[in-house]
Amino acid sequence: MAMGGDVSRVTAITANQAVKADVSKTFDNYAQLFNDADGSSSQRRNENYMKMVNDFYNMVTDFYEFGWGHSFHFAPRHKWETFAASIARSEMYIAHKLNLQPGQVAVDLGCGVGGPGRCVARFSGAQVVGVNNNEYQLSRARKHTAEQGLNPLCSYLQADFMHLPVDDNTYNAAFHFEALEHSPDRVGLFKEIFRVLKPGGLFTGYDWVITDKCDMSNPQHVLIKKGIELGNGLPDLQRPRDLLEAMKEAGFEILESRDIHSNFDPNYDIPWYDSLEGKYWNLSNFKHTPWGRWLTNKMVLTLETLRFAPKGTLKVHNMLCKVADELVASGRLGIFSPSFFYVARKPSH
């Protein structure tokens, strides 16, 4: 991933205690969960999702910050917008749709290093509790939050969002940015979100889905789908209608839903995967160009060879480059979207 990230994060992998040991072994164990030789890889990922997701984010967080900054998600982008502006707009839109106000408390599910939650809190004045099961990402989130003076509004909870350690009817609202696709059980997850919301509370987010154009009898489509799952630590991508049915089964009322990118206008909009293509040779996008990838590859190789970076770091970088290509391919084919948007409500009675 790329666009306006922090170059220091590439060398920070040398100090990341979460992956200071043999990354190569961690990577190989992680990749084995996607080996479908016996047809059971999806079940193994569901059964081991906590460790799988933790291993994945231990390996990739510094690369994500290097490439993407503090907000690990895509966004609809117009030609007159910078990448950073589109990311901020998509985050403020969530705060707007939730009608968040000062004095309210919202939970940010799968908060990453806290970038979106900080934007929501800053825009709305509401308190945001970021939930994440990855200790390393939470340490980064707390550091960034303190540096930005947002400790009064943003706090963090290390927990599995499938089992939130809070009372019923705790939060005014819940949201996520491309995070819940890590869940192995959507009905169970939505029931848990339903439980912790106050009556009348709203739930919204951007979700990763395969579209109706994805033909599971087409080997190319299947290969791309599996590549996206491997490159992003996912159990099994679902279709929009399956997510909506799971929400209804959990008790939610669906107020609206749509693929943010479904009405793409080439005269006005920029494709969501544009930032991964590396077409633009400018300072902010250089990391995505062929030369930028090559230089990053050589820098990581050098760090690993000199033993400043753990063994296997280059495998992680190469995996992320490969999944970037697969995401671009999925976007061009229209078989995948990272931004299926919905707003749901817990009934008042």
N, C-alpha and C positions, 0 to 999 in steps of 0.2 A: 504494500500500500504506500501511497505517497501523498504529497501536497502539504507543504508548510510545516513539516515536522522538525524535530530537534535532532541534529546530527550527533549530538553527544550521546544519544540513546544507543547508537550502534556500539560504541565502546563501553557503554554501561553494562553490557552483558558480562563483562569481566568481573563486575562487582555484585552481580545479582546472585545472592546466596540461594535463591530458589532453584537455580539451574547450575550452581557452581560445580556440581559433580558431573558425571558423564552424560551430557545431553544426548549423545549418540544412542545410548541404551534407552533413555527415556523416549526418544523419537521412535526407535524401532518398536518398542512396546506399544506406543501410541498407534503407529502405522498398522500394527498387527490387528488392531480392532477393526480395520477397514478391509482386511483380507477376506474376500467373499468366496474362497475356494469351496467351502462347504455350504454356502448359502445362509450362514447364520450371523454374518457380521452385524446386521442391524440389531439383532437381539443382544449380541455382546455389547454393543455401544449403549443400548438402553440400560443394560444391567450394570454397566461400569461408567455411567455418565459423569458422576462426580469426579472420579479420578481422571477420566479422559479430559474433561474440561479444565481441571486444574493443571494437568500436565501440559495441555495445549497453551494455556495462557502464561504459565511459567516460561514456556519457550518463546512465545511470540510477543509479549507485551512491549519489550524494549524496541523491537522492530516496528511494532504498530506506532509507538510514540515517535520514533524516527520518521516514519512515513506519513502519519495521519494526524499528529498532534494529540490532543486530549479527548477527542470525540471519535470513537471508532465506528462510524456509520456513514452511509451514503445519504444523499439528499437530492430532491428535485432541484435543478439548477437552470436559471434563465441566462440567456446570452449576455445580459448586462450585469450579471452578478459575478463576483469572485467566488472561488470555491469556499473560502472561509465564510463569506456572507451567506451562501446557500445553507451551509451547516448550521449557522446561528439561527437563520430564519426557520428552519425545520424544527429546531429545538424550542424557539419561542412560540411556534404554532401549537406545539403540544401544551404549553402552559395556557395558551389562549383557549384551546378546545376544552381543557379541564376547568376553565374559569377559576384558576387558582388565585387566592387572595392572601394578603398578610394575615397571620394567625392560623392558617390552615397547615396541615401536614400531609405531604404526599410521599409515597414510597417509589423509588427508582429501582426497578427490578433488573438485576444484572448490570450494575452501574459502571463497570469497567474502571477507569481511573477517574471517573467523576465529572468529565467534561460536560455532557448534556445536563446532568443534574444541577451543576453550578450555574449553567445558563438559565435553566428553568427557575431556579431560586432567585437569581439576580433580576430576571425579568418580572417575576410575579410578586416577590417579597414573601412568598410562602416558604415554610421549612421543607427541606427535602432530605429523606433518609435513604441513602444508597445501600442496596443489598448486594453482596457479592460473596461467593464462597472462596475466592482466591486471595490469600493473604498478601501476596506480593502486589497485586493490583490495588488492594486497599491501602497499603503503605504508600503507594504513589498518589492515590486519591487524597489521603490526608495531608500529604506534603503540599500538593498543588492547592488544596483548599486553604491551608494556613497561609501560604504565600499570597493568595488572592484576597485575604481578609474575610473569608466567607464562613469561618467557623460558627458564627452565630446562627447561620441559616442551614448549613449542610453538616450532616453527621453520617456515620457509616456503621453498618451492621454486618459482621461476617456470619453468613448463614446460607443454607440451601433454600432457594426460593420455592422449592416444593414443600418445605416445612419451615415456615416462618415462626420464630420464637416470640410471638407477640399475641396479645389477647384479640378476641373477636372484636369487630367494629372499631378498629384502631385508627385507620387512616381516612382522610377526606377523599383521597384520590390515589390512583396507581398508574404508573406508566413505564414504558421500556423503549429502548432504541436498539432494535435488531438484536435482542438478547434471548427471547423466550424460545427461539428455535433450538436452543440447547436442551430443552426439556424432553425427557423420555416419555412423558404422559401428559398430554395437553388437558384432558378432562380433569385429572387430578390437580394440575397446576392452576387451572382456572377456578376450581373449587376453593383452592387455598387463597387465591387473590380475592375471590368473592367473600370468603370468611373474614378477612382482615379489613375489608372496606366497611365504612359506616353505611347505613341504609341511605340510598340515594347517591352514593359515591360513584364517581366515574372512573373508567379504566380505558386507557388508550395506548397506542404504540404503533411502531413500524415493524413488520414481521417479514422474515424471509420465507418465500414460498416458491414452489414450482407452479407454473401456469398451466392452463388447459392446452397450451401448445406443446407441452412436454409429453412426448409419446414414449411410454415405458417399454414399448416393443421396438423402439428405434435404438440400436446399439450406441450411436453417437450421443443421443440424449442421456441414456443411462450412464455412459462413461463421464459425461460432463457433470451430471448430478452427483455421482460418487466422488468426483474430484473436488467439487465444492464442499462436500461433507468432510472429506479428509482434510482439506486445506483450512477448514474453519471449526473443527472440533464438534461436528453435529451428529446427532443420532440418526435422524431420517427426515428429510424435507417433506412437507405436506402441501396440499393444495388449499387455496383460500376457503373453499366451501367446508373442508374438514375442520378448519380452525373455528369458523363461525358456528358449526354444529356443536363443537366441543364447548364453546362459550355458552350456548343456549342450554346444553345439558347441565352445565355448572350452575345455571340459574340466572345468567345475565340477559338483559334486554339489549339487543343490537340496535344502536341508534343510527349508525352509518358505517359503511365500509367501502373501500375501493383500492385499486392499485394506483398509487400516486402517479405512476409512469404510463398508465394505460392510454391517456390522451396526449401522448407526445406529439408536439408540433415542431418539426425540424426548422421552421422559420423563426421559432421563438425559444425553444428549449434545447438544452444540451443533454445527451443521453447520460443516464446515471453511471454508466461504465466508462465514460469519456476520460475520467481522471486516471484510469488504470491503463489506458492505451499508450501513453507516452508519446503523443503526437507533437507536443508543444515543447520546443527547445527554449525554455526560459528558466530563470533561477528557481522559481517555486516548484516547477514540475520536472526539473532535471532528473531527479531520482527515478522517474518512471520511464525515461527514455532508454533506448538500448544501451547507450554509453553510461548512463547513470546506473543502470542495473549491473553492468559489467564492472564499473568501479566499486560499487558496493560489494559485489561478489568477491573481488580481489582483496578489498579491505578486510572482509570477514575471513577469507582464506588466510591472509597474513596473520591476523590476530590468533586464529586457531593453530596455525603452524608454529607460531612463536609461543604458544601455550598461554597467551593472555586471555583467550576465550576458550570455553570448555569444548572438548571434542564433540563434534556433531552440530555445532552452531551453523556451519555451512549448509548442512542438510535442511535445517529449519528455514534459512534464507531461500534456498532453492525451492522448497515446498511452497513458500509464499509467492515466489515469482510464478510458479506453475499455476497456482490457484488464481492468480490475477489474470492469467491468460484464459483460464476456464471461465471465469466470471465474465470476461469480455465476450467470449464465444457464446455464453448463455444469453447475454444481453442482445447480441446481434440476432440470435435465433428467436428471441422472445420467449424462451422456455423457463425463465427464472426472473423473479423480481425480489429486490431487497426491501421493498417499501410497500407491502400490503398494509394499508392503514385502516384502523377501525376505532370506533368509540362505542363502548358498552356501559351499561348502568346496572348497578345493584338496585332492585326495586326498593321503594321506600317502606313498603309494608310486606 
